[in-house]
Amino acid sequence: MLNAYADIRDAIPGAPSWWDEHGVPRYVLFAPSEVANSYADEAALVLIACQGCGEKFQVAFSQNRHGSLADIMRGQEPKTLAAVIEDGILHYGDPPNTGCCCAGATMNCDDLRVLEYWTRDDSFEWQRKPGLEVPLADADASETATDEEDAQRGERNADSFVRQMDAALSETATGKETGT
């Protein structure tokens, strides 16, 4: 079960744009440079759903070329995020803890679709690789969006982010004017 991060969510108006690898709400537009793992060589934004109520979330995955500490400790060869996607075994685990339903925070998630996949090499320049933006094991026909639908999703995220920031700035300005 992930932390609810109510202190963060209550302090910022609007819904998070996405959630990081640890279920932390993020209010900026997704970019691979914004994932929790600053050493990541791969990053993905993935659509998941709560198994309890079906609420959908956009969540991040990241991986560095050296693999996870758990892989190293087990003496296993690290798998790239690309390989995990291609093998159909990408899985987020518990959904973000938003109180979406009474069992949601303790439920597992359905992994629906890779929305964005990014990689970088020694040049540290992120490159998007649409070939790995695919439906996942738990997807149904509604998660097999077209490129046009992906573009519309990006525009909606950008519009939502601008509205959230405008509201926050307005609220801050109002608070300063009234001395609160």
C-alpha positions in Angstrom: 0.0 0.0 0.0 1.4 3.4 -1.0 1.3 6.6 1.1 -1.7 8.8 0.5 0.4 12.1 0.4 -2.7 14.0 1.5 -0.4 16.9 2.6 0.8 17.4 -1.0 -2.6 16.8 -2.6 -4.4 19.1 -0.2 -1.9 21.9 -0.7 -2.2 22.0 -4.5 -5.5 22.6 -6.2 -6.6 20.1 -8.9 -5.7 16.5 -9.6 -2.1 15.4 -10.2 -1.1 15.0 -13.8 0.7 11.7 -13.0 2.2 9.7 -10.2 5.9 8.8 -9.8 7.3 5.3 -9.2 6.6 5.6 -5.5 3.0 6.9 -5.8 4.0 10.5 -5.2 1.6 12.9 -6.9 3.2 15.0 -9.6 1.7 18.3 -10.9 4.1 19.0 -13.8 3.6 17.6 -17.3 5.3 14.3 -17.5 8.9 14.3 -18.8 11.5 11.6 -18.4 13.7 14.0 -16.5 11.0 14.3 -13.8 11.0 10.7 -12.7 12.2 9.9 -9.2 15.3 8.0 -10.4 17.7 10.7 -11.4 20.1 8.0 -12.8 17.4 6.5 -15.1 18.3 5.6 -18.6 14.7 4.6 -19.4 11.4 6.1 -18.4 7.8 5.4 -19.2 4.4 6.9 -18.5 1.9 4.1 -18.2 -1.9 4.1 -17.8 -3.1 1.8 -15.0 -6.5 1.3 -13.3 -7.5 0.4 -9.7 -8.7 -3.2 -9.7 -11.3 -2.3 -7.1 -13.2 0.6 -8.9 -11.5 1.0 -12.2 -10.2 4.6 -11.6 -7.4 5.3 -14.0 -4.0 6.8 -13.2 -1.0 7.8 -15.2 2.1 6.5 -13.4 5.9 6.5 -14.1 8.4 3.7 -14.4 12.1 4.2 -14.6 15.2 2.0 -14.9 18.9 2.6 -15.1 21.3 0.4 -17.2 22.7 -1.3 -14.1 19.4 -2.7 -13.0 17.8 -2.6 -9.6 19.5 -3.3 -6.3 17.3 -6.3 -5.8 18.5 -7.7 -9.2 22.1 -7.1 -8.2 21.7 -8.7 -4.8 20.0 -11.8 -6.4 22.9 -12.1 -8.9 20.4 -11.7 -11.8 21.1 -9.9 -15.0 19.2 -6.7 -15.1 16.3 -6.4 -17.5 15.8 -3.2 -19.3 12.5 -1.5 -19.1 12.1 -2.0 -22.8 12.6 -5.8 -22.3 10.0 -5.9 -19.5 7.5 -4.1 -21.8 8.2 -6.4 -24.7 7.9 -9.5 -22.5 4.5 -8.2 -21.3 5.5 -8.3 -17.6 5.5 -4.6 -16.7 3.5 -4.1 -13.5 3.1 -1.1 -11.2 1.6 -2.9 -8.1 -0.7 -1.0 -5.8 -2.4 2.0 -7.4 -1.8 5.5 -6.0 -3.6 5.9 -2.7 -6.3 8.5 -3.5 -9.2 7.0 -1.6 -10.8 6.1 -4.9 -12.7 3.2 -3.3 -12.6 1.5 0.0 -10.3 -1.3 -1.1 -8.3 0.7 -3.7 -5.2 1.5 -1.8 -4.8 -2.2 -0.8 -5.7 -3.6 -4.2 -3.4 -4.3 -7.1 -3.7 -2.4 -10.4 -4.5 -3.4 -13.9 -1.7 -2.4 -16.3 -3.4 -1.0 -19.4 -1.1 0.9 -21.8 2.4 2.4 -22.2 1.5 6.0 -23.1 5.1 7.3 -23.5 8.5 5.4 -23.5 11.8 7.3 -23.4 15.4 6.3 -23.4 18.8 8.0 -23.3 22.4 7.0 -23.9 25.7 8.5 -22.7 24.8 11.8 -24.4 22.0 12.2 -21.7 19.6 13.4 -24.4 16.2 11.8 -23.9 14.7 10.2 -27.0 11.0 9.1 -27.3 10.5 5.6 -28.8 6.9 5.2 -29.9 7.4 1.6 -30.9 7.2 0.6 -27.2 4.0 2.6 -26.6 1.8 -0.4 -26.6 -1.3 -1.9 -24.9 -0.4 -4.1 -21.9 -1.7 -7.4 -20.6 -4.8 -6.0 -18.8 -5.8 -3.7 -21.7 -9.1 -3.8 -23.5 -10.2 -2.1 -26.7 -10.6 1.3 -25.0 -6.8 1.4 -24.2 -5.7 0.9 -27.8 -5.6 4.7 -28.6 -4.5 6.1 -31.9 -1.7 8.6 -32.3 -4.4 11.3 -32.7 -5.9 10.3 -29.3 -2.5 10.4 -27.8 -2.0 13.9 -29.1 -5.4 15.0 -27.7 -4.4 13.5 -24.3 -1.2 15.5 -24.3 -3.2 18.7 -25.1 -5.7 18.0 -22.3 -2.8 17.4 -19.9 -1.2 20.7 -20.9 -4.5 22.6 -20.6 -5.2 21.0 -17.2 -1.8 21.9 -16.0 -2.2 25.6 -17.1 -5.6 25.8 -15.4 -4.1 24.4 -12.2 -1.2 26.8 -12.1 -3.5 29.8 -12.9 -5.7 28.8 -10.0 -2.7 28.4 -7.7 -1.2 31.7 -8.7 -4.6 33.4 -8.3 -5.1 31.9 -4.9 -1.6 33.0 -3.8 -2.1 36.5 -5.1 -5.5 36.7 -3.3 -3.9 35.5 -0.1 -1.2 38.2 -0.3 -3.7 40.9 -0.9 -5.7 40.0 2.1 -2.6 39.5 4.2 -3.2 35.8 4.9 
